[in-house]
Every structure is written in structure tokens, then in C-alpha cells.
Amino acid sequence: MCACDDGTEISPEDRRRMMHMTILKTRLARFFAKHTTDLTVGVLVAVLGIVLATPRMVAADPFVGPDLPSDKLVAVMIDAMQNETRTFGTFPEADPARPRYSYKVPLSAYNSEVGQTDSTPCITASGYDLCEADAETVVAANFLPLGTKVRIPELFGDRIFTVEDRMNARYTYKMDIWMRQKSDARTFGVKYATVEVF
């Protein structure tokens, strides 16, 4: 510890800090004394660069607002806003799509039962929940990609089915139609029909 003129004691660490501050002040004073001209020129160049790069901003009157758009521009902006809420009629009706392929395959039916599926009877191979959807528009087939849309016009007219499930690997060209009721699936049995693939 060291004593100051007023009688307070200063720790060696505080004394070291004070010494560093004095050295820093001295170096800064020398630097500014030596480079005053360079710093002044640098500031002037920077200000001149700003004035030349953005003359409108420098000359702007702080008490005047921004330029107002012309009447023509305002009319275009209003028309654009109204255009967002206008009705433009209806889209034309598209003709029904033609099938890409047709297959004559045996068809059978299945239900969401563990004996007919796996340990998760309501969930298809694609992750679709049959029990929650409760729509008889799902088929299982191994010869078509999941998500393929098919139609069986001989048996179901224009109803569109989606391939959401798979069958046992031994069935290559066969299709299973999901039905809610086991009695409906038994009544359906096995039928041969043309499957249209879209």
C-alpha cells in the first residue's frame, strides 16, 4: 500500500492503473499533436464525400416534407388497391382428365383389423389415418406408387381412389379396396375390373 497526499492509501493494482492511464493520456496527446493536420484533412474529405454523394440529402430543408406523388401515380395506386378486391369471374371448367394407363386386375376388399393388416390397422403405409378420415377412397396396391389416383369405373363410376397402402409382398398385380364394414368387404369378394391410373 502506498499513501497519497490526502492520506488515503492506494493499492498496488490501483497505482498500476493510474500509471497506465497517465501513459495513455501522454501517448494520445503526442499523437494528436503530431497528426492534427492529417486528422483535419481526413474529416474534411469525409464531409466533402458525403456532400458529393448525397447532395439532395445535404441540401434538404428539414422543415419540408417529402415530395408528394403525382395525381397519376396516386390514381394507379388506388386502382391497384381496388384490384385486390375485385372479382374476375370464374375459372373455366376443365374436361375430366384422361387416364394414363389402364390395367385389368383382380380386386378384393379389406378392413382396418389387425388380422388383415399389421399392428396399426388404421394407419396406412403412407401414414394416412383410415379410421379418422372414414372415407372409402383408399386402395392398397404394390404395382403403383403411393399417392397415385385411380378410378374403377366398372364398379364405382367416377369415384377417385388414392393408393395409400401396400399389400403383402407376394401380390404384384392385385388391388385391395378399403371398406368400413367387414360384411361389405366379404360381399365384395374378388372381382376382375379395369383400373384407370391418372
N, C-alpha and C positions, 0 to 999 in steps of 0.2 A: 504494500500500500504506500501511496505517496500523498503527501499533504499539499493542498492548493493554497493560494494566497489568502482565501477567506476561511481557511481552517478545515474545509471538508476534505475527506480522504478519497482518492481515486484509485480504483483497482488497476492492475497492470493491463487488463484487457481493454478497459475504457481509455487508458493512456495510449495504447496502441492504436485504437480507433481514431482518437483525436489527432495523432501524428499522421495517420493515413489521410484524414480529411485535409489537414494543412498541406500535405504534399500534393493532393489532388487539386486544391484551390490554386496552388502555385503553378502547377503544370497548365491548368486551364487559362490562367492569366497570361502566361507566356505564349500559349497557342493563339489566343485572340489578339495579343499584341503583334505577333509575327504575321498572322493571316487575316487581319482586318480587311485589307483591300480585296483579297480573294473572296472572302465571305460576302462583302458588299456587292461585288460584281456578280456573284452567283445568285444572290437574291434578286438583283435587277434583271438578270437573264430569265429567271423563273417567272417573274411578274410579266415581263415582255412576252414570253412564250404563251402565257395564259391569255393575255390581251389579243395576241395574233390568232390563237387557236379558237377562241370563243368571243369574237368581237360583239356579237349581239347580246350575249350574257353580261359582258362587262359594261356595255352601254345601256343596258336595260334600266328603265325607270322603276324603282321598287314600288311606286305608288300606282302604276298602271297594270291592269290585269292582263292575262294572256290574250292573244289575238282570237277574236270570235270567228267561228266557221261561217262561210258564206251561206246565203239563203239556199243555194242549190245543194250544198253539202248537207245542210240541215234537212232538206226535203228527202234526200237519198237515205239519210239515217232513219228518218221516221218511216219511210217506206220499208226499209229493211226490218224494223221492229214489228211493223204490222204484218209483214210477210210471214213471220214466225207463227202467227195465229190464224192465218188464212187456211181454208180448206181448199183442196185442189181436186176434189172428186174422188173417184175410187180407182184402184188398180184393175186392169182387165183380168178377167178370169182365164186362168191357164187351162189348156187341154190336159186331160189326165196323162200322166207320164206313161210311156210305153215300157214294158219290161225289157231288161237287157238280156235275160236268159229265161228259159223255161225248162223245168225238169219234171219228169213223171216219176214220183217216188211213193213208197209206202208211207202212210201217215197213221200214227197212233196218238193216244192222249195220255196225259199223266196229271197227277195231283201233287200238292205240297204235303207229302208224307215221307217220313224217314225211310220206310220200306221201298219207296220208289225213287228217292233222291239220296242225299247224304245226310250228315248230322244237322245241317241247317236247311231244312226243306223250303223255307220261304225266300231264301237268298239264292239268286241265280249265279251262274258263272261270271256274269258281267257285274254283279253286285246289286242288281235290281231286286227290290223287295216285292215279291208277288203278292204276299198277304196284305201289305199296306196299300198297294195300287189296286188290287182286286179287279183287274180288267183282263178279260180273256183275249189278249192280243199278243201273247208271248209264245214263241216256239223254241224248241231245242233242236239243234242240228250241228253235226260235226263238219259238214262239207261247205258251210258258208261262214264268213267272218261274223263275229259278234257285232250287233248293230245293224245288220243288213235288213232291209224292209222287203217283205214278201207278201204275196196275195194268193189265195187259193179259191179262184172264182167258182169252180165247180161245186164246192161245198159251202163257202162262206161269202160269196158275192164279192163286193168291193171292200170288205174289211181288210185292213192292212195289219199284218203281224210283224213283230220285230224279233230277230234272233237274239235272245238274251241268255240262253242256256246251252249246255252241252249234254250229249247223251253218253252212254257207255262207249268206250273206245272201239268196241267191236262193230258198232253201227256206223257205216260210212255214208251211204245214200239213203237215209231214213230221217223222218222228221216227227217230232213229238209236239203236240199242241197242249198247252197248259189249260186245264179246266178247273173251275172251283169245286164242283161236286164229283165225288168218286163214281157215283151212279152214271153221270153224264159221260165220264171217260170210258166206263165199261160198255155203255150203249154205243159209243162211237166205234169201238173195236179197232180193226185195222182196215184202212181203205187206201186205194191207189188213186191219186189225183195229180193234176198238173199244178206245179208250184211256179208262180211267176216271180222272178227276182228283179228288184229295182236297184 
